[in-house]
Amino acid sequence: MKANFSSSSFARAMAPPHTKVAIIGSGPAAHTAAIYLSRAELKPVLYEGMLAGGTAAGGQLTTTTDVENYPGFPQGIGGPELMDQMRAQSERFGTEIITETISRVDLKSRPFRLWREYEDAESDEPAHTADAVIIATGANARRLHLPGEAEYWQNGVSACAVCDGAVPIFRQKPLVVIGGGDSAAEEAMFLTKYGSHVTVLVRRDKLRASKAMAKRLLANPKVTVKFNTVAVEIQGENKPRGLMTHLKVKNVVTNAEEVMDANGLFYAVGHDPATALFKGQVDRDEDGYIVTKPGTSYTSLPGVFAAGDVQDKRYRQAITSAGSGCIAALEAEKYLAELEDDGELELEKDKQVKKGDLQNGTNVPEYRSNPLL
Ligand code: FAD
């Protein structure tokens, strides 16, 4: 961890430290943005959070064991280890990482102003000011906090079928999905590739999924949908790192309970994007996700960029988050270059040099024109 800033009155009496670009968050999106920006010598400051929203610095992957679908690790890699490596890579190029949660932002003034949790929330003086901000605060998969959930989390219980469905403990085993929306239907159908059978538990007497999706789900011979049914208790092996083996469920109409064979339980009951902090300042959609211009990290505010799960409710993967972190870094860099008085001139000069080089027959690769790469 790099040096923090004192909250003493002496420190507050001075102007807050200023950075060209502040990154809020610490998952793959935040660290990818930090790697690109620090390599471009823009000296980003990254607030990684102190158990922000209940998740450790490093984000959602710190809550999982093996990550098998992140390229470059043919044998898989532990989630916390992958995030440690990303953090080390951010630091290697000079990112200043601050282990604090940002609790308040003012994105209406220029430069932008950021306050830290506890120390600065009530102070008028922000902890940092920044010319550009990248929001990469992620999202949290909702959990049901059922009895047995903590014991069997990642040992049968998961909140991500795409991430975990292929692991050996689920192969040719009975699996259960909880949820009645499109995500639950998609996850259940995805899991039919791996499990022997998939049961979908729906609390109400009908699916919320779109008609087409519901039709496909109900027609799938490897899927049973149990309506009016909720999970009551997760059961399994009674030993350290024991695996889930059964699920007790209850019919909410008859109150009848039964214990089903189940080696996997997948929650598909929604995600909560960590965006309360930005309410009223940056446009969010009806589910609270930051709205970005498709294919970019541009938010409703110039100079404020969003990357990762905080703006993506469809893919929600480490690799897509990392990709969007890269996009945010490139777009923030362009924005900062344009802010500088002679920034556009510099860019024009760069283009001219490139054109001249090409006319002289010098082979200048396209990507070299981008100062971040
Ligand atoms: P997140 O990982 O969500 O991290 C954001 C972090 O920012 C927060 O956790 C917090 O530490 C910090 N933060 C939040 N608010 C603040 C604040 N105000 N101030 C400072 N810091 C803050 N994906 C895969 O590709 N493969 C997998 O195998 C896989 N397995 C998964 C297993 C589980 C159990 C879960 C829950 C998810 C899994 N995913 C997997 C999905 C993947 O973890 C996410 O898509 C990815 O982590 C999203 O990255 P992100 O950068 O958007 O932010």
Residues whose N, C-alpha, C, O or C-beta is under 5 A from the ligand:
A	BS01	FAD	I24 G25 S26 G27 P28 A29 A30 Y47 E48 G49 A52 T55 A56 A57 G58 G59 Q60 L61 T63 T64 D66 V67 E68 N69 E100 T101 I102 A136 T137 G138 A139 A141 A159 C160 C163 A274 A307 G308 D309 V310 R316 Q317 A318 I319 S321
